[in-house]
Amino acid sequence: MPVQMKSVNKKSTQMEEMRAMPMPKRGIPKSFSPTNTSADQDTTRRKIAIPKQHADTDDLAVPAAGVPRAIKIDKLTLAVLLEDVSLDERNVVTSVLDRLKREGKLYKGSAKGRGFKNVYVKTYKDNFSIEVRVNPTRELHSRQFMNITFNPSLMDEKRVKWFGRLLRMLFPGRRSEMMRQLRLYRCDVCVDIPEDINQLIVRLRRCTVQSKYFMATDSVGRVETMYLGSIASDLHGVVYDQQASDAFKQAVGETTSLPPLERNRTKSRDDAEVVLQRTRFEARRVFKDLPTLDVLDEWTAPFDRWDVWQIRDVPALRKDWEFAAYLDAVRWRGVAGARLYLEGRGCEHVSRFEQQLDRYKADWWRPERMLLDMQSALRSRLLWKLLRG
């Protein structure tokens, strides 16, 4: 009997100790930071937890909800003007590119839709490529003899050195001079937003007439891409679901924008991974006047032409079907266009709708503060240092 009483007392003591232990909270604490993880948190099952040795890597940083990451240059097209090269130099460039193709260092790319007669591509194992086009066939490119397109954010030191050697072979004795004479034809900048694209409305600011605005959806009606403006415009934008884009890139073997720790992930239910929504906003600008690279110092905030609203699924919104219909009008026609359209059909509540819409303005969208981030990104790349001499 004493032995049994001792056992009961032991169990009671264990139960009291367990009740006294703090229960772990579900989800991620508000103070959670990948670079400041407390010692008592179990991070072995969460891929979002980042080892200390990678804490200074930009791609691994997890931003707060709704806060855009730093701006990156997603694509850059540099041009060599026809007037800056002699006929003999043009022949040298063509012969060097043909020789590199025969040696297997370049391969011939498709000229369809490129506007140039000859296209040469340098491809790496991760499917990163540098594309060289020569001999224009379109009026749009009539001033260019050659242009080179690549993604600066993926140009590491080895690739930058290869780019420098290529220019030295194409323009022997004049590489430094040609670098100073390179012109800017196209620049795409992008920012990643940790929000669901289906919650966002993006429209040009203070515009009644807006051309070429449409959306692409998946098989269940979810928005995957928004196209903002015509590709013929000097500046147009694209907003798309980065997760869907990466899933497609992984399927075809292309380089994704996933952080290194997530590039080989399988499914979230397999390893209790915390998955964040990721939306990418790209501003694509074409410089038809072909200025020098100095124009990038003067480019104002690239996203200052767009307004962003975030419409979350709240009970009050479900009850107000008139306002929900107004949101669709704003999506397709913009704020000014929606007013003209609805008032022209006898709607008397447009002013109330616009006041209600202001409450959904994304407070994290601050395009006027992104200028310094862009300038910093331009000067942080080895390629930029090479081009600026």
ABEGO torsion letter per residue (X at the ends): XAAAAAAAAAAAAAAAAAAABBBBBBEBBAABBAABBBAABBAAABAABBBAAAAABAAABBBBBGBBBBBBBABBBBBBBAAABBAAAAAAAAAAAAAAAAAGABBBBBABGAGBABBBBBBBAAGBBBBBBBGBABAAAAABABBBBBBAAABBAAAAAAAAAAAAAABBGAAAAAAAABBBABBBBBBBBBBBAAABBBBBBGBABBBGBBBBBBAAGBBABBBBEBAABABBBBBBBAAAAAAAAAAAGBBBABBAAAAABBBAAAAGBBBBBBBBBBBBBBBAAGBBAAAAAABBBAAAABBBBBBBBBAAAAABAAAAAAAAAAAAAEAAAAAAAAAAAGBAAAAAAAAAAAAABBAABBAAAAAAAAAAAAAABAAAAAAAX
